[in-house]
Amino acid sequence: MSTENGNCQVRKKIRKNTSAEEIAEILEVGPISIARICELIRNHPDWDDERIGSEMREWEKNMNPG
């Protein structure tokens, strides 16, 4: 789910005040990943979707070493 297109969808849902849980259900993605994307978007509103994607790829790599 770390694609820039997916991040754009999450960003749009956040603007509509959709919760992370609802976004995960709508996009059929794990709630932990969506919560992390939401956190990054809220904490770094100046970051574009490419930067969010890069951070997510690094986070996922650290979550699943090996």
DOFINU-700095 format. One record per residue: residue number from 1; residue in three letters; chain; x, y, z of N, C-alpha, C in turn. Coordinates in steps of 0.02 Angstrom, whole numbers, plus 50000, padded with zeros to 5 digits. Each point is the difference from the previous one (the first is absolute). Layout:
{rec NUM,ALA,A,{X,Y,Z},{X,Y,Z},{X,Y,Z}} ...
//
This chain:
{rec 1,MET,A,{50041,49940,50000},{49959,50060,50000},{50043,50062,50000}} {rec 2,SER,A,{50064,49992,49995},{50044,50058,50005},{50008,50038,49934}} {rec 3,THR,A,{49956,49987,49953},{50004,50036,49936},{49976,50071,50009}} {rec 4,GLU,A,{50027,50043,49958},{49981,50070,50004},{49926,50010,49985}} {rec 5,ASN,A,{49972,49959,49954},{49928,50005,49986},{49959,49982,50061}} {rec 6,GLY,A,{50021,49949,50036},{49964,49981,50061},{50004,50055,50053}} {rec 7,ASN,A,{50058,50032,50004},{50008,50055,50048},{49954,50058,49983}} {rec 8,CYS,A,{49992,50013,49936},{49955,50052,49977},{49928,49985,50021}} {rec 9,GLN,A,{49980,49936,49993},{49933,49980,50020},{49991,50010,50076}} {rec 10,VAL,A,{50050,49982,50038},{49996,50008,50073},{49995,50074,50017}} {rec 11,ARG,A,{50040,50041,49967},{49999,50073,50012},{49931,50028,49987}} {rec 12,LYS,A,{49967,49979,49946},{49933,50023,49984},{49950,49979,50054}} {rec 13,LYS,A,{50007,49939,50024},{49954,49975,50052},{50011,50038,50066}} {rec 14,ILE,A,{50062,50017,50016},{50014,50039,50060},{49966,50068,49996}} {rec 15,ARG,A,{50004,50031,49942},{49967,50066,49991},{49925,49996,50012}} {rec 16,LYS,A,{49971,49942,49988},{49928,49990,50011},{49986,49975,50071}} {rec 17,ASN,A,{50051,50003,50043},{49995,49979,50070},{49982,49927,50008}} {rec 18,THR,A,{50024,49958,49955},{49990,49928,50005},{50054,49972,50047}} {rec 19,SER,A,{49980,49956,50045},{50048,49971,50048},{50046,49951,49964}} {rec 20,ALA,A,{50057,49987,50032},{50048,49952,49972},{49968,49931,49993}} {rec 21,GLU,A,{49959,49980,50048},{49967,49936,49997},{49953,49996,49940}} {rec 22,GLU,A,{49963,50053,49989},{49954,50002,49942},{50039,49999,49935}} {rec 23,ILE,A,{50054,50037,49997},{50041,50002,49939},{50027,49930,49986}} {rec 24,ALA,A,{50025,49966,50051},{50027,49933,49991},{49946,49953,49972}} {rec 25,GLU,A,{49940,50006,50026},{49945,49957,49977},{49982,50016,49928}} {rec 26,ILE,A,{49994,50064,49984},{49982,50021,49933},{50052,49977,49949}} {rec 27,LEU,A,{50063,50009,50017},{50054,49984,49953},{50023,49927,50005}} {rec 28,GLU,A,{49971,49963,50048},{50017,49930,50011},{50075,49991,50012}} {rec 29,VAL,A,{50025,50041,50046},{50071,49999,50019},{50004,49994,50075}} {rec 30,GLY,A,{50055,49973,50024},{50009,49991,50072},{49996,50065,50038}} {rec 31,PRO,A,{49966,50000,50056},{49990,50062,50039},{50065,50029,50028}} {rec 32,ILE,A,{50050,49958,50013},{50062,50026,50028},{50036,50043,49948}} {rec 33,SER,A,{50002,49977,49938},{50032,50039,49947},{49962,50066,49987}} {rec 34,ILE,A,{49935,49996,49999},{49960,50061,49989},{50009,50049,50057}} {rec 35,ALA,A,{50001,49975,50061},{50011,50044,50057},{50068,50035,49995}} {rec 36,ARG,A,{50051,49963,49977},{50067,50031,49992},{49999,50053,49945}} {rec 37,ILE,A,{49967,49986,49944},{49995,50049,49947},{49963,50063,50025}} {rec 38,CYS,A,{49945,49990,50035},{49963,50057,50028},{50044,50041,50047}} {rec 39,GLU,A,{50038,49966,50042},{50045,50033,50047},{50051,50042,49962}} {rec 40,LEU,A,{50030,49972,49948},{50050,50037,49961},{49969,50060,49966}} {rec 41,ILE,A,{49941,49991,49971},{49967,50056,49966},{49982,50056,50048}} {rec 42,ARG,A,{49974,49981,50059},{49981,50051,50049},{50061,50036,50030}} {rec 43,ASN,A,{50053,49962,50013},{50060,50029,50030},{50045,50037,49952}} {rec 44,HIS,A,{49992,49986,49936},{50042,50031,49948},{49957,50022,49941}} {rec 45,PRO,A,{49956,50049,50010},{49955,50020,49945},{50037,50028,49939}} {rec 46,ASP,A,{50063,50019,50009},{50039,50027,49944},{50030,49944,49957}} {rec 47,TRP,A,{50000,49938,50024},{50028,49945,49961},{49952,49981,49944}} {rec 48,ASP,A,{50027,49987,49941},{49958,49976,49945},{49991,49925,50005}} {rec 49,ASP,A,{49959,49972,49955},{49984,49929,50003},{50062,49957,49987}} {rec 50,GLU,A,{50046,50025,49960},{50062,49963,49987},{50041,49993,50064}} {rec 51,ARG,A,{50005,50053,50038},{50038,49998,50063},{49966,49954,50051}} {rec 52,ILE,A,{49933,50003,50004},{49963,49956,50044},{50014,49927,49980}} {rec 53,GLY,A,{49998,49987,49935},{50013,49932,49975},{50069,49976,50018}} {rec 54,SER,A,{50049,50044,49994},{50069,49983,50017},{50005,49983,50074}} {rec 55,GLU,A,{49970,50040,50042},{50001,49988,50072},{49965,49934,50017}} {rec 56,MET,A,{49945,49985,49965},{49963,49938,50012},{50041,49939,49979}} {rec 57,ARG,A,{50034,50005,49943},{50042,49944,49978},{50055,49986,50052}} {rec 58,GLU,A,{50030,50053,50027},{50051,49991,50051},{49970,49970,50064}} {rec 59,TRP,A,{49942,50024,50020},{49966,49974,50059},{49982,49926,49991}} {rec 60,GLU,A,{49974,49983,49941},{49982,49930,49986},{50062,49955,50000}} {rec 61,LYS,A,{50055,50026,49974},{50062,49962,49999},{50023,49986,50072}} {rec 62,ASN,A,{49994,50050,50043},{50020,49992,50070},{49952,49954,50038}} {rec 63,MET,A,{49937,49999,49979},{49950,49957,50033},{50009,49927,49980}} {rec 64,ASN,A,{50028,49989,49940},{50008,49932,49973},{50072,49990,49979}} {rec 65,PRO,A,{50047,49998,50047},{50070,49992,49981},{50013,49931,49971}} {rec 66,GLY,A,{50049,49998,49956},{50019,49936,49972},{49982,49993,49932}} 
//
